[in-house]
Amino acid sequence: LNETVRREIEEQVGNIKEGIEVILECAHHQKVIADDVLNLSKLDANRIELVSAPFSPEKIITSTMKMYRALISKKNIKLGFKVFEEEEEENNENLNNENNENEKIKSSSLKN
C-alpha cells in the first residue's frame, strides 16, 4: 500500500477505536442508571450503604467530553478545559464522592 492509503487506514482505525470507547462509556452510563433504579428500592428498605471514595474531576470531565463528542461537534460547539497543576494537587487531596454519583454529575453537568 502506498503511504497515503496506509495513513488513511490508520486514521480510520483510530477513529473506530475511539468510537468503541465512547460506546463502552455510554453502556456503562446506562448500567449506572439501571443500578440507581435498583438502589432506590434498597434505600427505601434500608438495605444499602453508600460508600464514599476519592475521585478525579479531570477524569470525570474527560470521560464526559468523550461521551458527548459527536453531539457537541454536530452543533459546532468547541469544548475544552484546563487543569492548573497547583490547584489540582491542593483540591484533589480531599475529594470524595459516592462512585455512582460521579457518573450522574458528569452527565448532568455537560447536558446543562
VENURPE-V808363 format. One record per pair of residues at least 12 apart in sequence whose C-alpha atoms are under 10 Angstrom apart, sorted by the first residue. I is the first residue (numbers start at 1). GAP is how many residues later the second one is. If there is no record, write none. Layout:
[[I/GAP] [I/GAP]]
This chain:
[[18/48] [19/47] [19/48] [19/50] [19/51] [21/42] [21/45] [21/46] [22/41] [22/42] [22/43] [22/44] [22/45] [22/46] [22/47] [22/48] [23/43] [23/44] [24/43] [25/38] [25/39] [25/41] [25/42] [26/37] [26/38] [26/40] [26/41] [26/42] [28/75] [29/38] [29/71] [29/74] [29/75] [29/78] [30/73] [32/67] [32/68] [32/69] [32/71] [32/72] [33/67] [33/70] [33/71] [35/65] [36/64] [36/65] [36/68] [50/47] [50/48] [50/49] [50/50] [51/45] [51/46] [51/47] [51/48] [51/49] [52/43] [52/44] [52/45] [52/46] [52/47] [52/48] [52/49] [53/41] [53/42] [53/43] [53/44] [53/45] [53/46] [54/38] [54/39] [54/40] [54/41] [54/42] [54/43] [54/44] [54/45] [55/37] [55/38] [55/39] [55/40] [55/41] [55/42] [55/43] [55/44] [55/47] [56/32] [56/35] [56/36] [56/37] [56/39] [56/40] [56/41] [56/46] [57/26] [57/31] [57/34] [57/35] [57/38] [57/45] [57/49] [58/23] [58/24] [58/25] [58/30] [58/34] [59/47] [60/42] [60/43] [60/45] [60/46] [60/47] [61/19] [61/20] [61/44] [61/45] [61/46] [61/48] [61/49] [62/18] [62/19] [62/44] [63/40] [63/43] [63/44] [64/39] [64/41] [64/42] [64/43] [64/44] [64/45] [64/46] [64/47] [65/14] [65/15] [65/16] [65/41] [65/42] [65/45] [67/40] [67/43] [68/39] [68/42] [68/43] [72/38]]
